[in-house]
Every structure is written in structure tokens, then in C-alpha cells.
Amino acid sequence: MTARNIRIVLVRPKENKNIGSVCRAMKTMGFGTLYIVGNENIDRSETAITAVHAVDVLDGAVRCETLEEAVRDSVLVAGISRRRGKWRKYFALTPEQLAERVAAIQKGTCALVFGNEASGLDARDLSQCHIAVRIPSSPQFPSLNLSHAVQIITYQMYRRLSKTGEAETFLPISSKHLDSLVSLMIASLTNIGFFTQGDPREMSVFLRDIFARAALEQREADRLAGIFEKISGLIARSGIERSGIEP
């Protein structure tokens, strides 16, 4: 499954600026296929204000008279709605679960359906969806702006479908590297006369405990080492060799 196989469907959207914000939300996450159901009065100039550089998404949008027409060829239709009850879906996936479900589909088009700003998706709309998706929100004010809902859903899709959307791998430095870093810091502090009264051994334990809890990564450890080398060089007028600092 790729972003090209996913279409965003807006059902009877009312506000031009919201539609423009939806276009921008889609494009920032790599999605460009937009279907608009039941609104023939979109003002392009007003929409462009919030679409910014994503007006091309609006220009390429497919207009449909009915939701049935917009999702007819889809292998999975997901209705994003916070409402439950009689004639509605009694079970709803989270955005993360939806992303996993879509990613598992090998072939075909997935339609992600959003209702309008005032009333969302009604019971008839949801009856044409295979699954419902609910974005968790505060019970004190659970209603999300249309473009915000699209942003949350497309963000989860982007992270799941795109390798560039994954978080960077975090690898803490080894215990050996940590000991070397602390030794270098103690040597630098010694060179500037820091331990006129204190005990370097006690300071070593103190620093090691802090950095162990912080789980420093390689770049962070290297930067700290560089700082203390420079302090030692500037004040004591002598450099500290880093030959002992090994990953």
C-alpha cells in the first residue's frame, strides 16, 4: 500500500478555508488524492488562502454527487467519526489501528471518509463504510476541526507507510564509552583547578550516575567531550587527548 492508493473523501464540506486546510494537511503527509462529495460551490480563491502551496490538490480533486460514487471502487472504506449508537458503528478503530489495517492491504484503493464541519458523518454515510475510526479527544470538547482530523489520520498513515516517517534509531553509548567520557571530564576539571577541595572520585560517581540515567547517544557524548576539551584548552592552555574516548 502506498499514498497513491489512499484517497481522502470529504462529505458535504461547508467552509472553503477548511477545504484549503485539508489540502495542505494532505500534501504535508504526501497524499494528493482528494474526493469531494456534494459541494459544487467551492471558491478557489478563498480556498487558496489556507491551502497555500497545496492548491494543486484541490485542482485535482474529483467531484462526486454521492458518497457511494466516491467509494465504489475501494477495497476498504473507513469512516472517521466520534459518534456511536443505534444505526452507527458500535466499534471503532484508533488512527494507529487504521494505519496498520491499511498497510496490510496489498492491492486496491482505500478511502478515508470525513464528514462536514457541522454534523460529521450521518448514519447513512457510516452504513457505506466498512469500518469506523475514532480519534481520541477530551470528553469536555471532543469535536475536532475537519482539517485537524485529516492531519491526524494522514500523519499516522505517513508514519506507517513511509520509511522516512519513522523515528531515528536511538542507540545509547556503551558503559565503556561512558567511563571514558567521565574520565575525560574529570581530567578537564582537574586541569582548570576545580578540585581544590572536592574529591574527583566522588564527582566521577556523580557524573556517571547522571549520564547513565540520561542514556546519552554517540553525538551527545561527543559534544560533551568537545566542550570539556575546549574548556581545558582555553583556561589551562593545554589540550586534553581524546584517545581514550571510544564508542
N, C-alpha and C positions, 0 to 999 in steps of 0.2 A: 504494500500500500504506500502511495506517495501523496504529496499535497495535491497533485493534479487530479487525483481520483476523489477528492473531497470537495463537495460543494456546500456553500453556506446559503441557506434559504431563509429569506425574510418574509414573513406572512403579514401582509397588510401594514407595513410600516407607515407611520404618520409624519414624523419630523424629518425634513430634509437634512438638517445638520446631524441628526443621529445616523442617518444612512451614510453620510460622508465619514463620520467617525468609525462606522463599521468597516468601510472600505480601507481606512487607514489601519485599523486593528488587524484586518486580514492580511494586508500587504506586509506589515512588520513581521508577521509569522510565516510568510512565504505562501500564502493562499491567495488565489486570484479568481476563483470561480464563484460567481455570485448569481443567485436566482432571486427575483423579486416577484412576489405574488400580490396581485390586487391593488397596485398603486400606479396609476397612469399619469400622475400629476407631479412628478419629481422635477424640481427646479435645479438644473445642473449648476447654475452659478452659485446658488445658495449652498448646495451640497459640497461644492469645491472648497468652500471656506474651511470646513473641518476635514475634508479628505486630504488636503494639502497635496502631496505628490502621489496620491493613490486614486486620482480621478479616473485613471485607465481601468481600474477595477469596476467602477460604475459604468463607464462607457462600454465595457464588455459584458455587462450583466444581461442575463436572459430574463425577459418579462413573461410571466405566466398569469393566466386568469384564475387558475385554481391550484391548490396545493397538490392535488392528485396529479396534475400535469407536471409539476415541478419535480416530483419524486418518482415518477412512473418507472424509470429505468434503473432505480437504485437498488442495490442488494441489501443495504442497511439504511434505515431511516430512523434517526434519533431526534426526539422532540425535547428541547430544553425547556423545562417548566418546573416551577416550585410547587404547583398545586397538585393535590391528590384527592381521592374521594370517588364517589359514585360516578360512573361513566368516564373515569380518568384512570391513569395507570396507578396501581397500588404500590408498585415497586419502582424505584428509580436508582440508576447508577450514579456514581460520583464522576466528575470530569476525568479523574485519573483512570477509573474503571472503563469509561468510554474510550479513552485513548488506547488502552490495552485491547479492548474489543475490536476497534477499528484496525489496529496494527496487525492483528491476527488474520485479517481478511486478505487473501492472496490476489483476488481479481474482482473488478467491478467498481461501481461508484457508491460512495457513502454520502448521504445527505444529512446535514445538521440543521435542524429546523428551529427557528426562533420566532416567537410571536411579537405582536406590536407592543408599543410602549405602555399603552393603557391597560390592556387586559391579557396580554400574553397569548398563549395558545388555548383555544377553547376545546371542549370535549370532542367535537368533530375533527378538529385538527389532530389531536392526540390519537384518535382512533386510526389515523392513517400512518402513524409512526409505529415501528416495530418495538422500540424501547423508549423509555423516558430517562432523562438526565436531570439531576437537581444539583445546583451549585449551592453548597452550604453557605448560609449567611445568618446574621443576627436575627433572632425572632422579634426583636424590637423594631426592626426596619428591614425586612427580608427582600424587598424588591430591588433588583439591580437595573441600572440603565442598560438599554439594549446593546450599545456598543461595548459596555464593560463586560457583559455576559459573553459576547462574541470574543472579546480579548482573552478572557479566562479559558474558554474552551479551546481556542486556536493555540494558545500558549502551551496547554497540555499536549495537544496534538503535535506541535512543533518539537517539543522536548522528546516525545516518544518516537517520532518518525525520523528525526534528523540527528545525525551523529554530532553535528556542530551545536546542537541544542543541549547536549549532555554536559553536566558539570565536569570541570577538570579533575583529573585524578589527584588525590591528596595523599602524599607519602611522607609521614613524619621521619625525621632523621633517626639514625641508629643510636643506641646507647653509647657506642664508641665515639661517634661523631659529637654527641652531646658532651661527653667528658672532655674532648679536645677543645670544644668551644669554650667551656667554662675555664679550662686551664689557660687559654689564651687571654680571656677576660681578666683573670686573676693576675696574670703576668703584666698586662697593661696597667692595671690599677696599682700594682707594686711599683712599676716604673715611674709613675707620677706621684709616688709617696702617699698613697691613700691609706696604707696600713700602718700609720704611726702609732695607733693604739689598738686597732681591731685585729682580729685573727683571720688570716687568709683561708684557713681550713674551714672555719665556721661560715665564711662568705661563700666558699665553694659549695658547701651543702645547701645553703640558702638559694643560690642561683640555680643549681642543678634541679632542685625540687620545683622551682617556679617554671623552668623551661620544660621539664618533663610533663608537668600538667598542661602546659600550653601546646604540647605536641608540635614543635617547630618543624617546618618543612625546609628543604635544602636552601631555597632562595632566602628565606628569613634568617637562617643560621649564617649564611654567607654575608648578609648585610650587617648583622650584628658584629661579626668578626671584623668586617671592614671599618665599622665605626670605632671599635676599640683600638684597632691598629692605628687609625688616624689620630685618635686622642693621644696615644702613647708617643707617636712621632712628633706631633705638634708641641707637646708640653715637655717631654723628656728629651726631645731632639734625637731620638734613636728609634729605629723601626723594630717591629715585632715580627719574627718569621712565622709564616703560617704553614710551615712544612708539616706540623703535627695535626693540621685540620684535614681529616679525611672523611669522605662520605660514609 
